[in-house]
Amino acid sequence: MLPSTIRVFTTCPESRTVERASYPAAVAEAARWSEAVGCEGVLIYAENGLVDPWLVSQILILATDRLIPLVAVQPVYMHPYAVAKMVSSLAHLHGRRTCLNFVAGGFRNDLSALGDETPHDERYARLTSYASIVKGLTHGTVPITSGDRYYAVHELRLTPPVPSALAPEFMVSGSSEAGLGAARAIGATAVRYPQPAIDEQSCEALGVRTGIRVGIVARESDEEAWRVAYARFPEDRSGQITHRLAMSVSDSAWHRQLSELAADAAERGNPYWLGPFQNYRTFCPYLVGSYDSVARELAGYLTRGFETFILDIPPSQEELEHCAAAFAAAAGVARR
């Protein structure tokens, strides 16, 4: 089981990677694995090429007793009132909390297809306005009035209201200064792809609560962990080409930073690995090695104040149990 002092989410399987008829069962199964090892919730992506995350969150809720859907919210997809209404409805129907991961960007082609040509930093200004309305509706009981160049509401009330115990936590995806500024303005946790722990600033220096997205492959020995990692994420020439094409149509600060980190991390020989990212198998870095070596890297993040960890899509409950063992060891290292 995961230590109670560390907050961990996993990531929901993507609809494009699972056969259609099997997808609801795959979501439910991954959710039960996550709950069994003590995860707090599951991140559910929102993209043009995926099924709706709010419908997926219903599967997750019905399959578990307490797991929290962490729903990705992209402002171009729906009005802020519709987001608040979804949170309210799930709370009313199931007595369950929903958390929100606000996403300002994405692949430029996806945004262009929706008629959104808003520049990078301005998307975060829009996101701040958007999330402020959602927060006003879901964290209070009085009508709200708000107006700026992006959104305007007048005496808007959310019915049924969200019980205070089920009010959503907010996260903001973004590593740029604009993303961190939005998280500060909203009172959200900034979620980012990390650098190696030794290169990370403390959360105190960043001036915002911060979480990281990372994958983990941990075993008794480094050799066994790397064997598993290379078997799961083999070199893939076509994936490398797709990765380069995807980076060419993304203005994400995260993606650029990860690409630049790849060679440097490999030279250091530490657990930080970007092989899956470079082969277009996932977008987050991985920590690979023995429980002890991965625990030391995780402890580096913990001592810098990172309080939330979002793991990659789990391939099995057994793999999550290996992750839990690494986190348990990390908690011990961080206390020393």
Buried (B, 14 or more C-beta within 10 A) or exposed (E): EBBEEBBBBBBBBBBEEBEEEEBBEBBBBBBBBBBBBBBBBBBBBBBBEBBBBBEBBBBBBEBBEEBBBBBBBBBBBBBBBEBBBBBBBBBBEBEBBBBBBBBBBBBBEBBEEEEBEBEBBEBBBBBBBBBBBBBBBBBBEEEBEBEEEBBEBEEBEBEEBBEEEBBBBBBBBBBBEBBBBBBBBBBBBBBBBBBBBEEBEEBEEBBBBBBBBBBBBBBEEBEBBBEBBBEBBEEBEEBEEBBEEBBEEBBBBBBBBBBEBBEEBBEEEBBBBBBBBBBBBBBBBBBBBBBBBBBBBBBBBBBBBBBBBBBBBBBEBEBBBBBBBBBBBBBEBBEE
